[in-house]
């Protein structure tokens, strides 16, 4: 049946759109067998907190942890305290520590997998040296591993600013691998996600940077579980994963081409560490369960309609994708308000958000169209726009 409403367009018009009923998704009853899958989760801001730009983060812990339980129920691991959680865009180190501790406790109770970002963002001001950054990484590595979470060695803006060449990266990361108690996930985030990371691994030439990464991994393959790559270049990802040592995973962070990369070809596939999986958890779970059963048609069918949604959420400027993840969490009932740390709910326009809602509904990912329509109408009303919902389902 669905709900009909007007949605605002960028040209100033309103278009009548139907939000259809959700699809029937599979909720897995056992861990996935053929792929490892992490969803990079966002944080829910406390609407009563001073989450203005530059202020320390004030988190709605009940909703934030409830969202992680939602991901665990769908068989997904959580990649915690990553860029999706606004690491480097409003989430300070003190709040990050609490987030990793609380989420690790939730994962332990659920018997679920959790990994967490290790960075250098406890430092204030410009870094003085590569050695100072290594020590900052080591401090966070020790903390993350003490919670029981697997470490993800995040790309560091400060290291990108201080490192002179590939040798500086190799020195820092070699020390980190030597000190890690368990195999870690390396993290290669491209400049589309964070312009300050341009030239990471010591070169702006992707081929040279790839050679450095491979030198690092091949020097200590037993200390590397995998590398998460977010360059939005499917051909490069295929080449890198084919060159990795046996047993080292390629975790795709490609929110444009994830279905084909996870499915794989020629004996190689990518595992998943994706921000979009937080928004499409039911579809991701259904697809991965189908892949376990060898049903590639069902896998394709589950994910096909999510790709336009993901490409829209991650459209330029890509680093503002977090706003779309938070919007859908609100529209699908996982949090009581659409408020973000740092006030970043203002990072996208109302017409952009309208397309996000429309594409999510087209993918069958809106469990309660009436709730979503009325919540979106409240957002539009703040900007003086009447969406004229029919049939009316009562105020939300």
CORWO-V640068 format. One line per field, one symbol per residue. ss: DSSP state (H for helix, E for strand, - for the rest). Layout:
# CORWO-V640068
ss = ???
This chain:
# CORWO-V640068
ss = --EEEEEE-----EEEEEE-----------------EEEE----E-------------E-HHHHHHHHHHHHH---EEEE--HHH-E---E-HHHHHHHHHHHHHHHHHH---EEEEE-----------HHHHHHHHHHHHHHHHH---EEEE---HHHHHH---HHHHHHHHHHHHHH----EEEEEE-----HHH--HHH---HHHHHHHHHHHHHH-HHHEEEEEEE---HHHHHHHHHH-----EEEE-----HHHHHH-E--E--EEEE-HHHH-HHHHHHHHHHHH---HHHHHHHHHHHHHHHHHH----HHHHHHHHHHHHHH---------HHHHHHH--HHHHHHHHHHHHH------HHHHHHHHHHHHHH-------E------
